Amino acid sequence: MSMLEVKNLKKVYTTRFGGNKVTALQNVNLTVERGEYVAIMGESGSGKTTLLNILATLDKPTEGEVILEGKSMQAMKEKFLAKFRRESLGFVFQEFNLLDNFSVRDNIYLPLVLAGCTPQEMETRIRPIADKLGITPLLEKFPYEISGGQKQRVAVARAIITEPEMVLADEPTGALDSRSTDELLNQFAAINKDGQTILMVTHSIKAASTAGRVLFIKDGIVYHQIYRGNETNSEFYRRISDSLTALMGSGLRAVNE
């Protein structure tokens, strides 16, 4: 059984004025296996962020179903969804979403505090993660005292400290310079190598080229997907670029066709 299953997903929004309907996603089907690193690419407005929000249970589909670890998200009540998000999903956002009046340590602890963990358990969990991400010297600093790249590593630590089933990343390199981007992508590769499942929405071919599979979305439809296989990042980069060029020119057929 796949870790994540998306079945016949459709999302239709009704505009506030005029009552016009806009279809953001239509007939989306995909699966993600445990330990996969999957990137989702597409132009602005293609539906990729809508898909991520539905997978994060922050939005609900108009039709279709999302199943994670055999559990249907649509069958859960809101209080269980909140618990599910807290325990089973980790989030990494483009703008970091750190609290400036909390230390780095307390920002990372926040999901554990909400889960009712003891101080001893929190300390036990943070040590290996902080060491792996190279942020141990930063733990007593505040977000406004550290760089953008360091903030994003703190955000990754916060996302994985609950030992979630899956990490969802929304344009995680969008606010970073090239050096910080490289550092973050290396960290993603490392935690994926340790078995963490990652699903990342990105505009960046460079970021996508570190994943094991790339899904391409256009007009709310999953048009195409490619697997890395044994390719290097550079080789995969070129194939992603070629696929994007074909996608923009409608030279690819939808996966669901």
N, C-alpha and C positions, 0 to 999 in steps of 0.2 A: 504493500500500500504506500502510495506517495505521501510525503509529509504534508504538502499543500496541494489541494485540488480546487480549481476554479471551473465551474460548469455553467455554460450558456449565460455568462454574465452580461447584463444590460443595465445601463444607467441613463435615465432621461431626466433632464432638469426642465422645470417650467420657469420662464423668465418672470421677473416681478411685474413688469409692465407689458401689457398686451397678451399675456398668457401664452406666449409662443413656447413650443417645446424644442429643446436642444438635446440631441442624442450624443452623449459623451463616450459611451462604450456600447458595443453591440456584438452579441454572440461571442464573447471572449472565453476561450477554453485554454487552460494551461495547467501544468503540474510542475512541482518543484520537489526534488528528492532531498532527503536529509543530507546535509553536508555540502550541498551545491552552492555555488556563487553565481548568481544570475543578475545580469544587467538588463534594464529596460530602457530603450531609446526611442526617440520620436521628436518631431517638431513641437514647439509650444502649441497647446491646444489639441494635441493628438489624443489625449485621454490617459497618458501615463500616470500623472499625479492623481487623477480621479481613481485609477485602478489601485494605486498605492494606498490611498485613503480608505478605500473599501477593504483592502486586505488588512489594514490597521484597525478595522472596525470603527473608524472615525466617521464613516459614511455608510449608507445602506444601499444595496443595489435595487433597481426597479424590478429586475427579474434575475433569476439565476441563483447560484449558491456558491459559498466559499466554505471549504472544509479544511481544517487544520488539525492534524493528528487525529483524524476520524471524528472531529467535533464540528457540527454545522454552526457557523457563526450566526446564521439567521434564526436558529432555534434558541439562542441564548437571550435571557432578559438582560436589561441594561446593567444591573448590579453585578451580574456574572461576567458581562463583557468588560467592565472596568477591572475586575479581578484578573480576567484573562489577559488584558493588555498589560497589566502590571507584572504578571508572572511569566507570560509566555512570549511576549514580544519586546524587543529592544528597538529604540528609535534613535536615529542620527539625522539631524536636520542641517540644512545649509547655514542657518544663522546661529547654530550652536544651542540656543535656548538655555543658557546658563543663568543662574541667579547671581547678580553682582554682589548682593549683600551676604551671600554664603561663600565660605571658603571652597577651594577646589575639592577638598575632602568631603565637605558636607553636600556639595552638588552631586558627587558620585554616590554618596550614601542615600540620597533622597528616595530612590525607589525602594531601598531596603527599609527605611524608616516607615514608609507607607505600608510595607508588607509586615511590619511588626517584628523585625529582626532585632536581636539583642546587640548591644555595643560590641560584645566579644565576637559575635558572628560577623558583624560588619567589618571589623578590623581584620579578621581572618581572611575574608573574601577580597578586601581591597589590596592587600600586600602583593600577591602574585600578579594581579592585573596592572597595578601601578608600575611594577618592575618591568613587565612585558612591554608596556606602552611608553616607558621612559619618563614617567611623570611623578615619580616618588619625591624628587626635590621640590615639586610644585604644590604638594598637598595642602600646605598651610597658607598659600597665597590666595588671592582673590582673582576672579576672572579678568577684571580690569588691569591686573598687573602682569598678564601673560599674553603671548602672541596669538594670532588667529590659528596657526597650526597647533599650538599647544592647547588652545580651547577645544579644537576639534578632537584631539586625542582624549581630553577629559570627557567630552561628549560620548566618545566610543566606550570609555571605561564605564560611564553611567549606563550605557545601553547594554553592556554585557555582564554587569555585576550581578544581575538577577539570574544569570545562567538561562537566558531565554531560549525557546525553541528556534526562534528566527530573529535576525536583525533586519529591520527595514530602514533603508537609507535614502533620503530625498535630496538629491544634488549635493552630496556631502563635500565635494571639492569646489563648489561654486564660489565660495567666498575666500578661497585660499590662493596664495601665490604658487609658482611652479615647484619651489622647494618643499613647501608644506604639503602640496598635493602629492608629491612623490612619497613623503614620509607617511602620509595617511594611507595611501594605496598599499604601501609595504605592510602597514599594520593590518589592514583588511586582509591581505593575502596570508599573513601570519595567523590571524585568528580563524580564518577559513581552513587553513592547513590543520589547525587543532580540532577541526570538526564543526565549527560554527556555520550555520546556514545563513547566507546573506542574500537579500534581494534589494538591488540598488537601482533607483531611477536616476538617469544622468543624461546630460547633453554632451558630455565629454567622451570623445573616442578614446582618449588616453585612459580614462577611468574604466571604461567598458572593456578595454583590451586586457585588463587584469582579471576579468571574470572568466568563468568556464563556459558560459553560454550567454548569448545576447538575443533578446526578443525585440523586434521592431514593431512599433505601433504607428498606425496612420489612420486618421479619421475614426478613431474608436475601435479599430480592428487590429488584431495581431496578424501582421502581414507576413512575417518571415522570422526565422530564428536560425542562428548558426552556433556551432559548438567549436570550442578551441581545439580539442584533440591534443596533439603533441606540439602544436605551434608555439613559437615564442611570442612574447608580447608584441614585438614589432611585426611579425607575420600576421598575427590576429588583428592588429591595428589596421593593416592594409586591407584585410578582408572585410572588416567592419566598415571602413571608409567606402569600399566598393559597394557594399550592400546599401549603405545610406544613399549613395548616389543613385543607385537603381531604384530605391524606394521613392525618392523625391521625383523621379521620372516615371513612377508607376510601372517600373520594369519588373516588379516582383508580384507574385500571386499571394493572396491572403492564405495564411496557414489553415484557416477553417474552410476554405473553398474545396 
